[in-house]
Amino acid sequence: MGGEREAKTIIPKENFSEWYNEILRRAEIMDVRYPVKGLYVWFPFGFKLRNLIYSILKSLLDVEHDEVLFPTLIPKTEFIKEEKHIKGFEDEVFWVTRGGVDELDVPLALRPTSETAIYPMFKVWIRSHADLPLRIYQIANVFRYETKHTRPLVRLREVTSFKEAHTAHRNWAEAEAQVKRAVSIYRRFYDRLAVPYIITRRPDWDKFPGAAYTIAFDTIMPDGRTLQIATIHHLGTNFARTFDIKYEDVGGEQKYVHQTCYGISERCVAAVIATHGDSHGLVLPPEVAPMQIVIVPIIFAKEKRSRAVLEVCRSVRAALKSSFRVILDESEERPGAKFYKWEMRGVPLRIEIGPRDVSRDECTFVRRDTFERFTVPLSNVVGEAEKALRDLHESIWRRSKEHFSSKIFDLCGDEQEDRIKECVKKGVVVVFMCRSEECGAEVKERFDADVLGEEVGTCLLDDVEEQTGRCIICGAEGRRTYIARTY
């Protein structure tokens, strides 16, 4: 059986780009054959995975946000109001200029993001301090005319699962407190997915168009490049002044609201796939696995014992189905083919039951992450399954953090260019840098790396002890800054 599995292994993960595309195809996550560049189709299995991941995010947001849904089309008259915002997206917008055979009086943008769609409504909704804070979110499609190399779940022209939250507050401090809450929400989200991350404050020259500042989450992909998996923006009063969003305070004075927005796309699904998958396919945290347990009968001949095996398998499925997403594979395929199929789809736990198991009132558990095999009594199959899935999550979380840490190189104070160049090919490098855009451009030129931003704390924005040193480019005072090759 081991030989059969070996024959069906996929491209080694070291060839990450090819491995990633092969996983999406064989595990049936996304179909890339749609006839428009940068647009992809969710397979049913992939969409179940997507929905389970987003259900975690929704549960975290629903504590203090209300879910809404805004139109996809944004009038150009509204879209162009915020000068910095439109400048940041002007090369990425799809425009609708005709309805049927008629030219539209006002062109309509397919939303690249929804600030200019939502904030005209904030002006209508917000009147008094009693209306604040206002916190909403939506999960919607956004469209961006990507001219770089498109990649499913990572770089698309239609992002099908963009979660964006928008909030309004009385003052800067309350909006900043919301930024910190958003950081906490995203930390809990990715912790539950067992996906490690770094949190940075983006350089001013690379912040969200119209924001006062931007906080970003990045993870490290198997090839050492980073993938931005979440962003959080303090908008100050920039959009409030553009869209005239005011409230009346307790003293009767009209004041502009302070705003935040923060978003996550289906890159979170890509992060789960890339972080945990192996040469046999997906490895999934049990909480988001579309199927958590598969039961495989081990039947070698058409005999009475085969009926007994199936009866036991069905009774085990009945015992498990109230607590887990479980399937009994009664197909005509050989056991080895079934193993391959469900390993590829990342089912965390396989239960094998054969005649010998039945005679001993036990079954065999096989963990997807390690392929460890062990027997458990049929009388305690539910409790043992709970423990096995809990242990699996802890194991993949520990393993992913260890691998992540091995790809971060702290070279603060080490100004040897060869050392920086060597390490940036493997992962993320921490160096001292000043905040000038010119030095950022020089880092790109000299090291073929992008500036991710200054290091910030894992929970709050101010919980990292300030460390300064000489900027690796100009020698001026610099702060601890992450640089890396990026997607």
C-alpha positions in Angstrom: 0.0 0.0 0.0 2.9 2.3 0.7 4.1 1.8 -2.8 0.8 2.7 -4.2 0.8 6.0 -2.3 4.4 6.7 -3.3 3.4 6.3 -7.0 0.7 8.9 -6.7 2.6 11.6 -4.8 2.6 15.0 -6.5 5.3 17.5 -7.4 7.6 18.2 -4.4 6.7 21.2 -2.3 10.1 22.6 -2.9 8.9 23.5 -6.5 6.3 25.6 -4.8 4.6 27.3 -7.8 4.1 24.0 -9.6 3.1 22.2 -6.4 0.5 24.9 -5.6 -1.2 24.7 -9.0 -1.2 20.9 -8.8 -2.8 20.9 -5.4 -5.6 23.3 -6.6 -6.3 20.9 -9.5 -6.1 17.5 -7.8 -7.8 18.5 -4.5 -10.5 20.3 -6.6 -10.1 23.7 -4.9 -10.4 25.9 -8.0 -10.8 25.4 -11.7 -8.5 27.6 -13.8 -10.1 26.9 -17.1 -12.5 29.8 -17.1 -12.0 31.8 -20.4 -11.0 35.1 -18.8 -7.6 35.8 -17.5 -7.5 36.2 -13.7 -11.0 34.7 -13.1 -11.4 31.3 -11.6 -14.2 28.9 -10.5 -14.6 27.4 -7.1 -15.1 23.6 -7.2 -17.7 22.4 -4.7 -15.0 21.0 -2.4 -13.0 24.2 -2.5 -16.0 26.3 -1.8 -16.9 24.2 1.3 -13.3 24.8 2.5 -13.8 28.5 1.8 -17.1 28.7 3.6 -15.7 26.9 6.7 -12.8 29.3 6.9 -15.0 32.4 6.4 -17.5 31.1 9.1 -14.7 31.5 11.6 -14.1 35.1 10.4 -17.8 35.9 10.5 -18.2 34.5 14.0 -15.4 36.8 15.2 -16.8 39.9 13.4 -20.4 39.3 14.4 -19.6 40.0 18.0 -19.6 43.8 17.4 -20.2 44.3 13.6 -23.4 44.1 11.5 -23.2 42.4 8.2 -24.4 44.3 5.1 -24.1 44.1 1.3 -23.5 47.1 -0.9 -23.9 47.3 -4.7 -21.0 46.4 -7.0 -21.3 49.5 -9.2 -19.9 52.8 -8.0 -20.8 56.0 -9.9 -17.7 57.8 -11.2 -18.9 61.0 -9.6 -18.5 59.3 -6.1 -15.4 57.3 -7.0 -13.3 60.3 -8.0 -14.1 62.4 -4.9 -11.2 61.2 -2.8 -8.1 62.3 -4.8 -5.5 60.0 -3.1 -7.9 57.1 -3.2 -8.6 57.3 -7.0 -4.9 57.8 -7.7 -4.1 54.6 -5.8 -6.6 52.6 -7.9 -6.7 54.4 -11.2 -4.7 51.7 -13.1 -6.8 48.9 -11.6 -10.4 49.9 -12.2 -12.8 48.2 -14.6 -15.3 50.7 -16.0 -18.9 50.1 -17.2 -19.6 52.7 -19.9 -22.6 51.3 -21.7 -26.0 49.8 -20.7 -27.2 47.7 -23.6 -26.6 49.9 -26.7 -26.8 53.2 -24.8 -23.8 55.1 -23.5 -24.2 55.8 -19.7 -24.4 59.4 -18.6 -22.1 58.6 -15.7 -19.6 55.7 -16.1 -19.8 53.1 -13.3 -16.7 51.5 -11.6 -16.7 47.8 -10.7 -15.7 48.3 -7.1 -11.9 47.7 -6.5 -12.8 48.3 -2.8 -15.9 49.9 -1.3 -15.0 53.1 0.5 -16.5 55.2 -2.2 -19.7 53.0 -2.3 -20.2 52.9 1.5 -19.3 56.3 2.7 -22.1 58.3 0.8 -24.5 56.1 2.9 -22.5 56.8 6.1 -23.3 60.4 5.5 -27.0 59.5 5.5 -26.9 57.1 8.4 -24.8 59.1 10.8 -26.5 62.1 12.4 -25.6 62.1 16.1 -23.0 60.8 18.6 -25.7 58.3 19.5 -25.2 56.7 16.1 -21.5 56.0 16.9 -19.6 53.8 16.9 -20.9 52.3 13.6 -19.3 49.0 12.6 -20.3 47.0 9.5 -18.7 44.5 7.2 -19.5 42.7 4.0 -18.2 39.7 2.0 -18.3 40.7 -1.6 -16.7 40.5 -5.0 -14.2 43.2 -5.9 -12.5 43.7 -9.3 -9.0 44.9 -10.0 -7.3 45.0 -13.4 -4.2 43.1 -12.4 -1.5 43.3 -15.1 1.0 41.2 -13.1 1.1 37.4 -13.3 -2.3 36.2 -12.0 -2.5 33.3 -9.6 -5.6 31.6 -8.2 -6.5 32.8 -4.7 -3.4 35.1 -4.6 -3.6 37.6 -7.4 -6.9 37.9 -9.3 -8.9 40.2 -11.4 -12.1 39.2 -9.6 -11.6 38.6 -5.9 -14.7 36.6 -5.1 -14.5 36.6 -1.3 -13.3 40.0 -0.1 -14.3 40.6 3.5 -14.1 44.4 4.2 -15.1 46.0 7.5 -15.8 49.8 7.9 -16.2 51.6 11.1 -16.9 55.2 12.2 -16.1 56.8 15.6 -16.2 60.1 17.5 -12.4 60.8 17.5 -9.0 59.6 16.6 -8.4 57.6 19.8 -11.6 55.6 19.5 -10.8 54.8 15.9 -7.3 53.7 17.0 -8.8 51.5 19.6 -10.8 49.9 16.8 -7.6 49.3 14.8 -6.2 47.4 17.8 -9.4 45.4 18.1 -9.1 44.5 14.4 -5.5 43.4 15.0 -6.8 41.2 17.8 -9.6 39.7 15.6 -7.2 38.9 12.8 -4.7 37.3 15.2 -7.4 35.0 16.6 -8.6 34.2 13.1 -5.1 33.1 11.8 -4.3 31.3 15.1 -7.4 29.1 14.6 -6.1 28.4 11.1 -2.7 27.6 12.5 -1.2 30.1 10.0 1.7 32.2 11.5 2.2 35.8 10.6 4.2 39.0 11.1 2.5 42.3 11.8 4.0 45.5 10.4 3.2 49.2 9.9 3.4 49.8 6.2 5.7 52.6 4.9 3.9 55.8 4.3 4.6 55.5 0.5 2.9 52.2 0.4 -0.1 52.6 2.7 -3.7 52.3 1.6 -4.7 55.3 -0.6 -6.4 57.8 1.7 -5.3 56.2 5.0 -3.4 57.9 7.8 -1.5 54.7 8.3 -1.8 51.0 7.4 -1.1 47.8 9.5 -0.5 44.6 7.6 -0.4 40.9 8.3 2.0 38.8 6.2 2.8 35.1 6.2 5.8 33.4 4.6 5.1 31.0 1.7 7.2 27.8 1.2 9.5 29.5 -1.4 10.4 32.3 1.1 8.3 35.0 -0.5 5.7 36.7 1.7 2.0 36.9 1.1 0.0 39.8 2.6 -3.0 38.2 4.2 -4.8 41.1 5.9 -4.7 44.9 6.1 -6.0 47.4 8.6 -6.3 51.1 8.0 -6.8 54.1 10.2 -8.4 56.6 7.9 -8.6 59.6 10.3 -11.0 62.1 8.9 -9.8 61.9 5.3 -12.9 60.2 3.8 -15.2 62.0 6.3 -14.2 65.3 4.9 -14.5 64.1 1.3 -18.0 62.7 1.8 -19.1 65.2 4.5 -19.7 62.6 7.2 -20.5 64.5 10.4 -22.2 63.9 13.7 -23.6 66.2 16.3 -21.7 65.8 19.6 -23.2 66.1 23.1 -22.7 69.9 23.0 -24.5 70.3 19.7 -21.3 70.9 17.7 -20.9 69.3 14.2 -17.8 67.2 14.0 -16.3 64.9 11.4 -16.2 61.2 12.2 -12.9 59.2 12.4 -12.9 56.0 10.4 -11.2 52.7 10.0 -11.4 49.9 7.5 -9.9 46.4 7.3 -10.0 43.5 4.9 -9.1 39.9 4.2 -9.5 38.1 0.9 -9.4 34.5 -0.2 -5.6 34.7 0.2 -6.5 33.3 3.7 -7.4 30.1 1.9 -4.2 30.1 -0.1 -2.3 30.6 3.2 -3.9 27.5 4.7 -3.1 25.4 1.6 0.5 26.6 1.3 1.3 26.5 5.0 0.2 23.0 5.8 0.1 21.0 2.6 2.7 18.3 1.8 3.7 16.0 -1.1 0.5 14.0 -0.6 -1.9 16.9 -0.9 -3.8 19.1 1.5 -3.3 19.1 5.3 -6.1 21.0 6.9 -6.8 22.2 10.4 -9.8 20.0 11.6 -12.0 23.0 12.2 -12.1 23.9 8.5 -11.7 20.5 6.9 -14.8 19.9 4.7 -14.6 16.3 5.8 -13.0 15.7 9.2 -13.1 11.9 9.3 -13.2 9.3 6.6 -14.0 5.6 7.4 -12.5 3.1 5.0 -13.6 -0.5 5.2 -10.8 -3.0 4.6 -12.5 -5.8 2.7 -10.4 -8.4 0.9 -13.1 -10.9 -0.3 -16.8 -11.3 -0.7 -17.5 -13.2 2.5 -19.6 -13.1 5.7 -16.8 -11.1 7.4 -17.2 -8.3 4.8 -20.8 -7.8 5.8 -19.7 -7.6 9.5 -17.1 -5.0 8.6 -19.6 -2.8 6.8 -22.0 -3.1 9.7 -19.4 -2.0 12.2 -18.3 0.9 9.9 -21.9 2.1 9.7 -22.3 2.0 13.4 -19.1 3.9 13.9 -20.3 6.5 11.4 -23.6 6.8 13.3 -21.7 7.3 16.5 -19.5 10.1 15.0 -21.8 12.0 12.8 -23.4 14.1 15.6 -20.0 15.5 16.5 -18.0 15.5 13.2 -18.2 15.9 9.5 -17.7 12.2 8.6 -18.0 10.0 5.5 -18.0 6.3 5.0 -16.3 5.4 1.7 -18.2 2.3 0.4 -17.1 2.8 -3.1 -15.7 -0.1 -5.2 -12.2 1.4 -5.3 -9.2 -0.4 -3.6 -8.3 0.8 -0.2 -5.0 2.3 -1.5 -6.9 4.4 -4.0 -9.3 5.6 -1.2 -6.3 6.5 1.0 -4.8 8.6 -1.9 -8.1 10.4 -2.6 -8.8 11.4 1.0 -5.2 12.3 1.8 -5.2 14.6 -1.2 -8.2 16.4 0.2 -6.6 16.8 3.6 -9.1 14.7 5.7 -7.5 15.0 9.1 -8.3 11.5 10.4 -8.8 8.2 8.6 -10.4 5.3 10.4 -9.7 1.8 9.0 -11.8 -1.1 9.9 -11.1 -4.7 8.7 -12.1 -8.2 9.8 -9.3 -8.4 12.4 -10.3 -5.1 13.9 -13.9 -6.3 14.2 -12.8 -9.4 15.9 -10.9 -7.3 18.5 -13.6 -4.7 18.9 -11.1 -2.0 17.8 -10.3 0.2 14.8 -7.2 1.8 13.4 -6.7 5.6 13.4 -4.4 7.2 10.8 -3.5 10.9 11.3 -3.1 12.9 8.1 -0.3 15.1 9.3 2.1 12.4 10.4 0.5 9.2 9.0 0.9 7.8 12.5 -1.2 4.6 12.9 -2.7 3.5 16.2 -5.6 1.3 17.4 -8.4 2.5 19.6 -11.3 0.6 21.1 -14.6 0.9 19.3 -16.3 1.6 22.6 -14.5 5.0 22.8 -14.2 6.0 19.2 -15.8 9.4 19.7 -13.6 10.5 22.6 -10.5 9.2 20.8 -11.4 11.0 17.6 -11.8 14.3 19.6 -8.4 13.8 21.1 -6.7 12.9 17.8 -8.1 16.0 16.0 -7.1 18.2 18.9 -3.6 16.8 18.9 -3.4 17.2 15.1 -4.3 20.9 15.3 -1.7 21.5 18.0 0.9 19.6 16.0 0.4 21.4 12.7 0.4 24.8 14.6 3.6 24.0 16.3 5.2 22.7 13.1 4.1 25.8 11.1 5.5 28.2 13.7 8.8 26.4 13.8 9.1 26.5 10.0 8.0 30.2 10.0 10.6 31.1 12.6 13.3 29.4 10.6 12.6 31.8 7.6 13.0 35.0 9.6 16.6 36.4 9.7 17.4 39.1 12.2 20.3 41.1 10.7 19.8 44.3 12.6 23.3 45.7 13.0 24.7 43.4 10.3 25.3 45.6 7.2 27.0 43.0 5.1 25.2 43.1 1.7 26.1 39.6 0.8 24.5 38.3 4.0 21.3 40.3 3.4 21.1 39.1 -0.2 21.6 35.5 0.8 18.9 35.6 3.5 16.3 37.5 1.5 16.3 34.6 -1.0 15.2 32.3 1.9 12.7 34.4 3.7 12.1 37.6 5.7 15.0 39.8 6.8 14.9 42.3 9.7 17.2 45.3 9.3 17.4 48.9 10.5 15.8 51.3 8.0 14.8 54.9 8.0 11.4 55.9 6.7 12.4 57.5 3.4 10.9 56.3 0.1 14.3 56.7 -1.6 15.9 54.2 0.7 13.0 51.8 0.1 13.6 52.1 -3.6 17.3 51.4 -3.1 16.4 48.3 -1.1 14.4 47.1 -4.1 17.2 47.8 -6.4 20.0 46.4 -4.3 18.4 43.4 -2.7 15.5 42.6 -5.0 13.2 42.9 -1.9 10.2 45.0 -0.9 9.9 46.9 2.4 7.1 45.3 4.4 7.2 47.9 7.1 8.3 48.5 10.6 7.8 45.9 13.3 4.8 46.3 15.5 3.6 44.2 18.4 1.6 41.0 18.1 -1.4 42.4 20.0 -1.2 46.2 20.4 0.5 48.8 18.2 2.8 50.1 21.0 4.0 46.9 22.8 7.4 46.5 21.0 10.4 48.0 22.8 11.8 50.7 20.5 15.1 49.7 19.0 17.0 52.0 16.7 20.1 51.7 14.6 21.8 52.9 11.4 19.7 52.6 8.2 21.3 50.0 6.0 21.1 52.4 3.0 21.7 55.9 4.2 23.1 55.5 7.7 20.5 57.8 9.3 18.6 56.6 12.4 16.4 53.6 11.5 13.9 51.3 13.1 13.5 47.5 13.0 12.0 46.9 9.5 11.0 43.7 7.6 12.1 43.3 4.0 11.3 40.4 1.7 10.4 39.2 -1.7 6.6 39.4 -2.1 3.7 38.0 -4.1 
